[in-house]
Amino acid sequence: MWRKLIVRGLVLLAAALVLIQLIPVGNFVKSLRRDANPPVVTAVEWDSAETERLARTACYDCHSNETVWPWYAQVAPVSWLVTRDVNKGREAMNFSEDPLADYDADDLEWHVMNDMPPRLYLPLHPEANLSAEQKTQFIAGLRATFGSDGMSGMDMDDD
């Protein structure tokens, strides 16, 4: 009897997983299709190739219009979460659209040193897990690229 219930439960679960693939991500998350990237409006002129490499490695999937959408971003319900995270990241800061003149350097440094990239992102993107030395180098590169005094007024704590 228990075996029949377990089998039925698994069949129902499998059917539900198949059916939710038909629900567009836009029903739950505003903005774009899960595999779309808007055009790049502003190209950052980085202080060095290394700063750009660190930004692209650790930040660009969520904080630019150059997201590399992994295969699992096509499978619901994970696709809903990935799209939500990318949209939230782009709203907080977008290297492809913002002039970055309005960001607070200390706030950016705090986020890079403490909570970016998010822990849930790192298991599938281990290359984004910057060492303390890389983070320090990246912060210096951000300050050199965007200026440490002119970056003010952006509150990124809207998580």
Z-matrix of the N, CA and C atoms (Angstrom, degrees):
N
C 1 1.439
C 2 1.532 1 111.72
N 3 1.339 2 116.81 1 -47.11
C 4 1.463 3 120.15 2 179.12
C 5 1.521 4 110.63 3 -62.76
N 6 1.293 5 115.11 4 -36.71
C 7 1.464 6 119.97 5 -179.21
C 8 1.530 7 110.75 6 -62.03
N 9 1.351 8 116.70 7 -42.71
C 10 1.470 9 121.15 8 178.27
C 11 1.530 10 110.48 9 -62.74
N 12 1.325 11 116.87 10 -41.96
C 13 1.460 12 120.63 11 179.42
C 14 1.536 13 111.16 12 -63.84
N 15 1.307 14 116.08 13 -41.86
C 16 1.463 15 120.31 14 178.98
C 17 1.526 16 110.53 15 -64.29
N 18 1.329 17 116.57 16 -44.96
C 19 1.468 18 120.79 17 179.24
C 20 1.522 19 110.06 18 -61.88
N 21 1.326 20 117.91 19 -46.03
C 22 1.469 21 121.29 20 178.62
C 23 1.521 22 110.82 21 -61.35
N 24 1.309 23 116.06 22 -42.36
C 25 1.468 24 120.04 23 178.41
C 26 1.523 25 111.78 24 -61.00
N 27 1.332 26 115.80 25 -42.76
C 28 1.466 27 119.42 26 179.12
C 29 1.525 28 111.77 27 -67.26
N 30 1.314 29 117.29 28 -37.72
C 31 1.468 30 120.99 29 177.02
C 32 1.524 31 109.96 30 -64.25
N 33 1.327 32 116.85 31 -43.93
C 34 1.468 33 120.44 32 178.14
C 35 1.528 34 111.18 33 -63.51
N 36 1.306 35 117.03 34 -42.08
C 37 1.461 36 121.25 35 177.97
C 38 1.528 37 110.63 36 -62.06
N 39 1.309 38 117.54 37 -45.10
C 40 1.463 39 121.45 38 178.47
C 41 1.523 40 110.74 39 -62.28
N 42 1.328 41 117.05 40 -42.05
C 43 1.469 42 120.77 41 178.50
C 44 1.524 43 110.65 42 -64.11
N 45 1.317 44 116.96 43 -41.05
C 46 1.470 45 120.59 44 178.23
C 47 1.523 46 110.93 45 -63.28
N 48 1.341 47 117.41 46 -42.46
C 49 1.461 48 120.56 47 178.66
C 50 1.523 49 111.75 48 -63.10
N 51 1.312 50 116.95 49 -37.13
C 52 1.465 51 120.53 50 177.30
C 53 1.528 52 109.91 51 -68.29
N 54 1.312 53 117.23 52 -45.00
C 55 1.463 54 121.02 53 -177.91
C 56 1.526 55 113.27 54 -65.23
N 57 1.342 56 117.81 55 -37.39
C 58 1.469 57 118.13 56 -178.79
C 59 1.522 58 112.34 57 -69.02
N 60 1.316 59 117.62 58 -14.21
C 61 1.470 60 119.94 59 175.67
C 62 1.532 61 110.44 60 -65.49
N 63 1.326 62 117.13 61 -20.35
C 64 1.458 63 122.08 62 -178.98
C 65 1.528 64 112.75 63 -84.34
N 66 1.346 65 116.61 64 -11.31
C 67 1.461 66 120.59 65 -178.45
C 68 1.526 67 108.31 66 -86.77
N 69 1.329 68 117.81 67 115.01
C 70 1.466 69 119.84 68 -179.49
C 71 1.516 70 111.41 69 -63.49
N 72 1.308 71 115.54 70 144.87
C 73 1.453 72 121.27 71 -178.85
C 74 1.520 73 110.78 72 -61.45
N 75 1.322 74 118.54 73 -29.20
C 76 1.454 75 122.43 74 -179.65
C 77 1.519 76 114.06 75 -62.17
N 78 1.330 77 117.55 76 -18.46
C 79 1.457 78 119.69 77 177.48
C 80 1.524 79 111.93 78 -69.44
N 81 1.338 80 117.02 79 -22.02
C 82 1.454 81 120.85 80 -177.09
C 83 1.518 82 113.48 81 -115.81
N 84 1.299 83 116.77 82 -24.61
C 85 1.455 84 121.00 83 -175.48
C 86 1.518 85 108.08 84 -130.90
N 87 1.348 86 116.13 85 127.76
C 88 1.457 87 118.02 86 179.70
C 89 1.516 88 110.63 87 -66.01
N 90 1.249 89 116.32 88 167.60
C 91 1.449 90 127.03 89 172.06
C 92 1.505 91 113.48 90 90.99
N 93 1.304 92 118.35 91 -126.79
C 94 1.452 93 121.44 92 -162.53
C 95 1.507 94 116.86 93 -94.60
N 96 1.301 95 112.78 94 171.09
C 97 1.465 96 118.69 95 169.17
C 98 1.517 97 107.14 96 -61.27
N 99 1.305 98 115.79 97 158.91
C 100 1.457 99 118.92 98 -175.86
C 101 1.521 100 114.12 99 -70.03
N 102 1.320 101 118.66 100 -14.27
C 103 1.463 102 119.13 101 -178.65
C 104 1.523 103 112.25 102 -117.98
N 105 1.318 104 117.69 103 13.79
C 106 1.458 105 120.93 104 -176.70
C 107 1.523 106 110.85 105 -98.03
N 108 1.318 107 115.09 106 147.15
C 109 1.457 108 121.53 107 173.21
C 110 1.522 109 107.70 108 -125.90
N 111 1.340 110 117.10 109 126.66
C 112 1.458 111 118.86 110 174.14
C 113 1.527 112 109.57 111 -67.42
N 114 1.321 113 117.57 112 164.56
C 115 1.468 114 119.15 113 179.87
C 116 1.525 115 111.92 114 -66.29
N 117 1.312 116 115.72 115 153.65
C 118 1.464 117 121.66 116 174.52
C 119 1.526 118 107.34 117 -77.69
N 120 1.324 119 116.71 118 122.62
C 121 1.461 120 122.13 119 -178.07
C 122 1.521 121 110.56 120 -92.26
N 123 1.318 122 115.90 121 -41.63
C 124 1.462 123 121.84 122 -177.19
C 125 1.518 124 109.70 123 -126.98
N 126 1.310 125 117.01 124 126.33
C 127 1.466 126 121.03 125 174.52
C 128 1.526 127 107.89 126 -96.27
N 129 1.302 128 115.84 127 124.66
C 130 1.462 129 120.89 128 -179.51
C 131 1.522 130 109.38 129 -73.26
N 132 1.314 131 116.10 130 135.41
C 133 1.467 132 121.27 131 173.12
C 134 1.522 133 107.01 132 -96.74
N 135 1.323 134 115.41 133 93.86
C 136 1.457 135 122.31 134 -174.62
C 137 1.521 136 110.89 135 -70.71
N 138 1.329 137 115.44 136 152.99
C 139 1.463 138 120.62 137 178.59
C 140 1.522 139 111.50 138 -69.59
N 141 1.338 140 116.67 139 -26.46
C 142 1.467 141 120.35 140 179.65
C 143 1.522 142 109.59 141 -155.83
N 144 1.305 143 115.22 142 161.31
C 145 1.460 144 120.74 143 176.80
C 146 1.527 145 110.58 144 -64.47
N 147 1.318 146 117.71 145 -32.19
C 148 1.462 147 121.32 146 -179.75
C 149 1.528 148 111.56 147 -68.19
N 150 1.333 149 117.70 148 -41.47
C 151 1.469 150 120.20 149 176.83
C 152 1.525 151 109.82 150 -61.72
N 153 1.319 152 116.85 151 -43.43
C 154 1.462 153 120.39 152 178.30
C 155 1.528 154 110.76 153 -62.92
N 156 1.328 155 117.07 154 -42.07
C 157 1.465 156 120.60 155 179.51
C 158 1.526 157 110.87 156 -61.37
N 159 1.326 158 116.90 157 -44.13
C 160 1.471 159 120.54 158 179.04
C 161 1.531 160 110.78 159 -64.51
N 162 1.325 161 117.08 160 -41.34
C 163 1.471 162 120.33 161 178.73
C 164 1.525 163 110.36 162 -63.59
N 165 1.319 164 117.20 163 -45.59
C 166 1.468 165 120.47 164 -179.35
C 167 1.527 166 110.93 165 -66.22
N 168 1.309 167 117.60 166 -37.28
C 169 1.460 168 121.87 167 -178.75
C 170 1.522 169 112.17 168 -70.32
N 171 1.327 170 117.35 169 -43.61
C 172 1.460 171 120.54 170 -171.20
C 173 1.524 172 114.67 171 -103.62
N 174 1.337 173 118.24 172 -17.36
C 175 1.464 174 119.20 173 -168.97
C 176 1.530 175 115.51 174 -124.85
N 177 1.318 176 117.61 175 -33.35
C 178 1.463 177 120.91 176 -166.23
C 179 1.525 178 115.10 177 -64.52
N 180 1.321 179 118.99 178 -27.19
C 181 1.467 180 118.45 179 -179.54
C 182 1.524 181 111.97 180 -62.32
N 183 1.316 182 117.93 181 -31.31
C 184 1.468 183 120.75 182 179.96
C 185 1.521 184 113.64 183 -110.87
N 186 1.316 185 117.52 184 -22.33
C 187 1.465 186 120.87 185 -173.43
C 188 1.525 187 113.01 186 -115.34
N 189 1.322 188 116.74 187 35.66
C 190 1.468 189 120.77 188 174.81
C 191 1.522 190 108.65 189 -158.21
N 192 1.308 191 114.95 190 174.18
C 193 1.465 192 120.85 191 174.41
C 194 1.525 193 110.25 192 -94.10
N 195 1.317 194 116.62 193 19.96
C 196 1.465 195 122.65 194 -179.95
C 197 1.528 196 110.61 195 -117.62
N 198 1.309 197 116.03 196 39.07
C 199 1.457 198 122.04 197 -179.46
C 200 1.526 199 110.55 198 -62.49
N 201 1.319 200 115.52 199 133.53
C 202 1.463 201 120.98 200 170.53
C 203 1.527 202 105.10 201 -95.46
N 204 1.340 203 115.43 202 110.30
C 205 1.455 204 121.00 203 -175.58
C 206 1.527 205 109.09 204 -84.93
N 207 1.336 206 118.47 205 114.22
C 208 1.465 207 121.06 206 179.79
C 209 1.530 208 111.00 207 -71.47
N 210 1.305 209 116.07 208 165.42
C 211 1.460 210 120.93 209 -178.36
C 212 1.519 211 112.30 210 -55.87
N 213 1.338 212 116.67 211 -37.78
C 214 1.460 213 119.83 212 -176.49
C 215 1.527 214 112.22 213 -72.40
N 216 1.328 215 117.53 214 -9.76
C 217 1.460 216 120.75 215 174.35
C 218 1.525 217 111.04 216 -75.82
N 219 1.318 218 116.28 217 -0.68
C 220 1.463 219 121.54 218 177.69
C 221 1.523 220 111.94 219 -104.32
N 222 1.334 221 117.36 220 -0.44
C 223 1.466 222 120.97 221 -173.67
C 224 1.533 223 109.67 222 -117.72
N 225 1.332 224 115.93 223 116.38
C 226 1.463 225 120.53 224 176.98
C 227 1.530 226 109.22 225 -72.63
N 228 1.291 227 118.57 226 147.06
C 229 1.455 228 130.32 227 4.16
C 230 1.526 229 114.05 228 -88.58
N 231 1.322 230 118.13 229 -3.62
C 232 1.472 231 120.83 230 179.66
C 233 1.526 232 110.37 231 -60.46
N 234 1.325 233 117.36 232 -37.09
C 235 1.466 234 121.02 233 -179.95
C 236 1.524 235 111.14 234 -58.36
N 237 1.320 236 117.15 235 -36.61
C 238 1.455 237 120.42 236 179.60
C 239 1.528 238 110.46 237 -64.29
N 240 1.327 239 116.18 238 -42.44
C 241 1.461 240 120.65 239 -179.08
C 242 1.525 241 111.66 240 -68.90
N 243 1.326 242 116.57 241 -43.13
C 244 1.463 243 120.54 242 -179.90
C 245 1.526 244 109.79 243 -62.23
N 246 1.318 245 116.89 244 -46.08
C 247 1.460 246 120.69 245 -179.27
C 248 1.523 247 110.83 246 -64.19
N 249 1.331 248 117.09 247 -41.41
C 250 1.468 249 120.12 248 176.62
C 251 1.521 250 111.04 249 -59.48
N 252 1.329 251 117.04 250 -45.38
C 253 1.460 252 120.79 251 -178.81
C 254 1.527 253 111.70 252 -64.54
N 255 1.326 254 117.21 253 -41.51
C 256 1.471 255 120.15 254 178.28
C 257 1.525 256 109.92 255 -64.08
N 258 1.327 257 117.47 256 -43.99
C 259 1.464 258 120.29 257 179.61
C 260 1.526 259 111.69 258 -62.49
N 261 1.333 260 116.54 259 -43.07
C 262 1.469 261 120.01 260 177.64
C 263 1.526 262 110.90 261 -63.76
N 264 1.328 263 116.95 262 -41.49
C 265 1.454 264 120.63 263 178.42
C 266 1.514 265 112.31 264 -62.62
N 267 1.323 266 116.66 265 -44.42
C 268 1.471 267 120.62 266 178.87
C 269 1.522 268 111.39 267 -65.04
N 270 1.329 269 117.28 268 -35.64
C 271 1.466 270 119.82 269 178.00
C 272 1.526 271 111.18 270 -67.09
N 273 1.314 272 116.98 271 -38.56
C 274 1.464 273 120.85 272 -178.56
C 275 1.527 274 111.45 273 -70.37
N 276 1.338 275 115.91 274 -42.64
C 277 1.465 276 121.00 275 -179.54
C 278 1.517 277 107.64 276 -164.82
N 279 1.327 278 115.41 277 133.50
C 280 1.459 279 119.24 278 -178.52
C 281 1.521 280 109.04 279 -134.68
N 282 1.321 281 116.88 280 109.28
C 283 1.459 282 121.63 281 -179.87
C 284 1.532 283 112.04 282 -63.11
N 285 1.320 284 118.27 283 -18.87
C 286 1.461 285 121.76 284 -177.07
C 287 1.522 286 113.58 285 -91.59
N 288 1.320 287 117.52 286 -9.32
C 289 1.460 288 119.55 287 -176.13
C 290 1.514 289 114.32 288 -130.07
N 291 1.311 290 118.11 289 -35.30
C 292 1.461 291 120.60 290 -175.03
C 293 1.512 292 111.44 291 -84.49
N 294 1.330 293 116.88 292 142.09
C 295 1.464 294 118.75 293 173.76
C 296 1.526 295 111.41 294 -72.21
N 297 1.320 296 117.28 295 -11.69
C 298 1.467 297 125.02 296 179.21
C 299 1.521 298 113.85 297 65.16
N 300 1.328 299 117.98 298 8.54
C 301 1.463 300 120.03 299 177.69
C 302 1.522 301 111.73 300 -72.88
N 303 1.323 302 117.76 301 -16.26
C 304 1.460 303 120.86 302 -176.28
C 305 1.523 304 113.71 303 -103.01
N 306 1.318 305 118.62 304 14.66
C 307 1.460 306 121.07 305 -179.70
C 308 1.519 307 110.12 306 -95.29
N 309 1.303 308 115.48 307 143.71
C 310 1.454 309 121.77 308 178.14
C 311 1.528 310 108.99 309 -86.12
N 312 1.328 311 116.51 310 120.31
C 313 1.465 312 121.51 311 -175.72
C 314 1.529 313 111.21 312 -60.28
N 315 1.319 314 116.76 313 -40.36
C 316 1.466 315 119.58 314 -179.69
C 317 1.524 316 111.11 315 -66.55
N 318 1.339 317 116.45 316 -37.30
C 319 1.463 318 120.87 317 177.99
C 320 1.527 319 110.31 318 -66.01
N 321 1.331 320 117.30 319 -44.76
C 322 1.464 321 120.93 320 176.94
C 323 1.521 322 110.57 321 -60.05
N 324 1.326 323 116.40 322 -44.06
C 325 1.462 324 120.16 323 179.59
C 326 1.520 325 110.70 324 -60.94
N 327 1.330 326 116.82 325 -44.12
C 328 1.460 327 119.72 326 179.83
C 329 1.527 328 110.53 327 -59.27
N 330 1.332 329 117.43 328 -45.86
C 331 1.464 330 120.56 329 -178.88
C 332 1.531 331 111.71 330 -64.08
N 333 1.311 332 117.10 331 -43.13
C 334 1.472 333 120.01 332 179.67
C 335 1.525 334 110.26 333 -63.69
N 336 1.313 335 117.35 334 -40.85
C 337 1.460 336 120.75 335 -176.56
C 338 1.537 337 112.98 336 -78.30
N 339 1.342 338 118.12 337 -23.55
C 340 1.464 339 119.55 338 -170.90
C 341 1.524 340 116.79 339 -117.13
N 342 1.313 341 118.89 340 -38.49
C 343 1.464 342 116.48 341 -172.16
C 344 1.531 343 115.63 342 -140.49
N 345 1.306 344 116.94 343 13.48
C 346 1.465 345 119.68 344 177.07
C 347 1.519 346 109.52 345 -125.38
N 348 1.290 347 117.30 346 138.45
C 349 1.455 348 128.60 347 -12.29
C 350 1.524 349 110.69 348 -67.26
N 351 1.332 350 116.72 349 158.06
C 352 1.468 351 120.26 350 179.97
C 353 1.531 352 111.82 351 -60.40
N 354 1.317 353 115.96 352 148.42
C 355 1.470 354 121.49 353 -178.30
C 356 1.526 355 112.92 354 -57.14
N 357 1.334 356 117.82 355 -36.58
C 358 1.468 357 120.34 356 -179.30
C 359 1.528 358 112.48 357 -67.56
N 360 1.317 359 117.29 358 -22.10
C 361 1.464 360 121.86 359 -179.66
C 362 1.531 361 111.03 360 -77.77
N 363 1.309 362 116.60 361 -32.10
C 364 1.468 363 121.58 362 -169.58
C 365 1.528 364 116.56 363 -67.46
N 366 1.328 365 121.16 364 -36.79
C 367 1.471 366 118.01 365 -178.80
C 368 1.536 367 113.74 366 -58.45
N 369 1.317 368 117.16 367 -36.78
C 370 1.466 369 119.97 368 179.58
C 371 1.524 370 113.00 369 -93.16
N 372 1.341 371 116.35 370 -5.31
C 373 1.463 372 121.99 371 179.45
C 374 1.529 373 109.34 372 -136.98
N 375 1.325 374 118.40 373 62.67
C 376 1.470 375 120.24 374 -174.83
C 377 1.533 376 113.18 375 -61.81
N 378 1.328 377 117.37 376 -24.37
C 379 1.463 378 120.45 377 178.80
C 380 1.532 379 111.94 378 -65.08
N 381 1.331 380 117.41 379 -20.49
C 382 1.464 381 121.90 380 -179.95
C 383 1.524 382 112.49 381 -82.28
N 384 1.319 383 117.59 382 -8.67
C 385 1.457 384 121.99 383 179.96
C 386 1.520 385 108.67 384 -81.23
N 387 1.323 386 115.74 385 90.20
C 388 1.460 387 121.05 386 -176.28
C 389 1.524 388 110.62 387 -75.22
N 390 1.314 389 115.48 388 142.30
C 391 1.464 390 120.68 389 174.83
C 392 1.527 391 108.91 390 -71.77
N 393 1.321 392 116.73 391 166.98
C 394 1.463 393 120.83 392 178.19
C 395 1.531 394 110.19 393 -58.73
N 396 1.319 395 116.66 394 -39.06
C 397 1.467 396 120.70 395 178.71
C 398 1.536 397 110.92 396 -65.40
N 399 1.325 398 116.45 397 -42.89
C 400 1.469 399 119.98 398 178.44
C 401 1.527 400 110.93 399 -64.87
N 402 1.334 401 117.14 400 -38.99
C 403 1.460 402 120.56 401 178.28
C 404 1.528 403 110.74 402 -63.54
N 405 1.312 404 116.58 403 -43.41
C 406 1.466 405 120.69 404 178.15
C 407 1.526 406 110.16 405 -61.83
N 408 1.325 407 116.60 406 -44.01
C 409 1.460 408 121.58 407 178.18
C 410 1.536 409 110.23 408 -63.45
N 411 1.318 410 116.82 409 -40.85
C 412 1.455 411 121.22 410 -179.69
C 413 1.532 412 110.91 411 -64.86
N 414 1.323 413 117.20 412 -43.79
C 415 1.470 414 121.33 413 177.93
C 416 1.528 415 109.73 414 -59.69
N 417 1.331 416 116.68 415 -45.45
C 418 1.468 417 119.81 416 178.55
C 419 1.530 418 110.28 417 -61.10
N 420 1.330 419 116.54 418 -40.05
C 421 1.463 420 120.74 419 178.16
C 422 1.518 421 112.41 420 -66.08
N 423 1.339 422 117.14 421 -39.82
C 424 1.467 423 120.13 422 176.27
C 425 1.519 424 110.85 423 -62.34
N 426 1.332 425 115.95 424 -44.64
C 427 1.472 426 119.72 425 179.03
C 428 1.529 427 110.76 426 -63.53
N 429 1.333 428 117.29 427 -39.97
C 430 1.467 429 120.52 428 178.83
C 431 1.526 430 111.36 429 -68.62
N 432 1.316 431 116.94 430 -37.28
C 433 1.461 432 121.05 431 -178.41
C 434 1.523 433 111.89 432 -72.91
N 435 1.328 434 116.64 433 -45.70
C 436 1.460 435 120.22 434 -172.20
C 437 1.521 436 113.85 435 -107.93
N 438 1.329 437 117.37 436 -5.34
C 439 1.454 438 120.51 437 -179.28
C 440 1.512 439 110.68 438 83.14
N 441 1.317 440 117.07 439 134.99
C 442 1.463 441 119.65 440 -176.77
C 443 1.516 442 111.93 441 -84.30
N 444 1.335 443 119.29 442 -21.87
C 445 1.460 444 120.15 443 -178.95
C 446 1.524 445 112.53 444 -92.46
N 447 1.347 446 117.03 445 -35.43
C 448 1.453 447 119.92 446 -173.88
C 449 1.508 448 114.56 447 -79.88
N 450 1.319 449 118.45 448 -3.87
C 451 1.464 450 121.73 449 -177.50
C 452 1.525 451 108.18 450 -95.23
N 453 1.330 452 117.44 451 97.13
C 454 1.466 453 117.74 452 -178.64
C 455 1.512 454 111.50 453 -145.08
N 456 1.319 455 115.57 454 152.94
C 457 1.449 456 121.42 455 170.37
C 458 1.520 457 116.51 456 99.87
N 459 1.299 458 120.46 457 -7.65
C 460 1.466 459 121.02 458 -176.84
C 461 1.517 460 109.42 459 -91.46
N 462 1.325 461 117.35 460 125.64
C 463 1.449 462 121.55 461 175.59
C 464 1.518 463 107.78 462 -105.36
N 465 1.322 464 116.92 463 112.25
C 466 1.461 465 121.43 464 -176.24
C 467 1.522 466 111.84 465 -99.59
N 468 1.321 467 118.01 466 13.59
C 469 1.459 468 120.77 467 -176.08
C 470 1.520 469 112.63 468 -90.61
N 471 1.322 470 118.13 469 28.58
C 472 1.461 471 121.34 470 -178.30
C 473 1.500 472 112.53 471 -87.82
N 474 1.343 473 119.16 472 21.87
C 475 1.469 474 122.36 473 -176.37
C 476 1.479 475 112.28 474 -61.16
